[in-house]
Amino acid sequence: MKHVSVMTTEVLEVLNPKEGEWYLDATLGAGGHTAALLEKGARVLAFDQDSEAIEHAQTRFATQVQARSLVLQHENFSKIENTVGSLQKTSDIGTIRGVLFDFGTSTEQLMSSERGFSFEGDGPLDMRMDTKLGVQAKDILAVVPEKQLAELFATLGGEQYAKKIARAIKKNEDPITTTAQLSGLVARVKPKKGKLHPATKVFQALRIAVNSELEHISAALPQAWGVLEPGGTLVTIAFHEGEDRIAKQYLKMLAESGAGSVLTKIKPSERELAKNPRSRSAILRTIQKVHTNQDKERNAL
Ligand SMILES: C[S@@+](CC[C@H](N)C(=O)[O-])C[C@H]1O[C@@H](n2cnc3c(N)ncnc32)[C@H](O)[C@@H]1O
């Protein structure tokens, strides 16, 4: 199954890319949003911490990479400031007209059982987006004490049965090292309700913890704002409350301080929801950087 990009029409509407302008796609993934920007004639600098996403894009976009309409960076988006700054000094990358964050995992990551992100199928309980990271999900289950494990499931996953699940993990005779072991254990401990797989929230919490996702988002947003040119637009797409809360607070602060304007929040259309159920939890937020008096004076010269 291939990743279906979320709210691409809305992303293009708010970014309004023009021929030759540079955009930063902070979360390349399967490259759907990048492809849409390139089709409009824009140039894209794309980050992903997952080497598989970068390798896939090197093949898919070989022509655009060759023509330097697309520059790929195997890098964490928490390094935007230094990476973009040095690329702008040493290469043809110009001012950045827009930045897009489409948080979370791609379908390719979820569907690959060897990566350990999914409660479906079986594979090692890994969950590292960047395979250079040291700690895997199985290590967290082995090392973190019961009380903290329960807190982790509750705060990062919103899991109601966090304490029961943490207790069962710690009481289990053998260490939990595979996705099937963990999803089976959660399904035994927790009553099944609704359509959601019982292990969804535990898997989400572990993935966020393994990849320090919320810390990286908090670090990256101010850096993205810093590299954005006046008049440029920042777009975030979040899929759960933890991600969205950070984006919402940061954008609100920018709007209140007068640094940004045109704050919008968009949900997927009924049409998109019908075609792509994964989009149901998506929230797109956007803010435009205002021109300071200094920018206006510089432009008038
Ligand atoms: C939802 S997917 C993006 C999908 C993409 N917009 C598309 O249209 O195909 C999220 C991607 O962001 C990457 N990612 C998540 N956190 C990251 C981080 N801190 N730094 C760099 N990439 C990150 C993941 O590896 C994944 O490939």
Ligand as a Chemical Component Dictionary entry (heavy atoms), coordinates in Angstrom:
data_LIG
# 
_chem_comp.id                   LIG 
_chem_comp.type                 NON-POLYMER 
_chem_comp.pdbx_formal_charge   0 
_chem_comp.three_letter_code    LIG 
# 
loop_
_chem_comp_atom.comp_id 
_chem_comp_atom.atom_id 
_chem_comp_atom.alt_atom_id 
_chem_comp_atom.type_symbol 
_chem_comp_atom.charge 
_chem_comp_atom.model_Cartn_x 
_chem_comp_atom.model_Cartn_y 
_chem_comp_atom.model_Cartn_z 
_chem_comp_atom.pdbx_ordinal 
LIG C1  C1  C 0  3.498  11.555 7.244  1  
LIG S1  S1  S 1  5.038  11.233 6.520  2  
LIG C2  C2  C 0  5.165  12.503 5.305  3  
LIG C3  C3  C 0  4.436  12.183 4.042  4  
LIG C4  C4  C 0  4.700  13.162 2.907  5  
LIG N1  N1  N 0  4.246  14.491 3.230  6  
LIG C5  C5  C 0  4.077  12.671 1.617  7  
LIG O1  O1  O 0  3.271  13.395 1.021  8  
LIG O2  O2  O -1 4.430  11.571 1.183  9  
LIG C6  C6  C 0  6.149  11.812 7.720  10 
LIG C7  C7  C 0  7.618  11.660 7.356  11 
LIG O3  O3  O 0  8.333  12.528 8.220  12 
LIG C8  C8  C 0  9.505  11.905 8.635  13 
LIG N2  N2  N 0  9.876  12.483 9.923  14 
LIG C9  C9  C 0  9.212  12.383 11.092 15 
LIG N3  N3  N 0  9.865  13.045 12.067 16 
LIG C10 C10 C 0  10.960 13.596 11.482 17 
LIG C11 C11 C 0  12.044 14.398 11.973 18 
LIG N4  N4  N 0  12.129 14.756 13.260 19 
LIG N5  N5  N 0  12.989 14.797 11.093 20 
LIG C12 C12 C 0  12.927 14.424 9.772  21 
LIG N6  N6  N 0  11.939 13.645 9.278  22 
LIG C13 C13 C 0  10.974 13.245 10.103 23 
LIG C14 C14 C 0  9.160  10.436 8.724  24 
LIG O4  O4  O 0  10.335 9.649  8.594  25 
LIG C15 C15 C 0  8.182  10.274 7.549  26 
LIG O5  O5  O 0  8.855  9.839  6.405  27 
# 
loop_
_chem_comp_bond.comp_id 
_chem_comp_bond.atom_id_1 
_chem_comp_bond.atom_id_2 
_chem_comp_bond.value_order 
_chem_comp_bond.pdbx_ordinal 
LIG C1  S1  SING 1  
LIG S1  C2  SING 2  
LIG S1  C6  SING 3  
LIG C2  C3  SING 4  
LIG C3  C4  SING 5  
LIG C4  N1  SING 6  
LIG C4  C5  SING 7  
LIG C5  O1  DOUB 8  
LIG C5  O2  SING 9  
LIG C6  C7  SING 10 
LIG C7  O3  SING 11 
LIG C7  C15 SING 12 
LIG O3  C8  SING 13 
LIG C8  N2  SING 14 
LIG C8  C14 SING 15 
LIG N2  C9  SING 16 
LIG N2  C13 SING 17 
LIG C9  N3  DOUB 18 
LIG N3  C10 SING 19 
LIG C10 C11 SING 20 
LIG C10 C13 DOUB 21 
LIG C11 N4  SING 22 
LIG C11 N5  DOUB 23 
LIG N5  C12 SING 24 
LIG C12 N6  DOUB 25 
LIG N6  C13 SING 26 
LIG C14 O4  SING 27 
LIG C14 C15 SING 28 
LIG C15 O5  SING 29 
# 
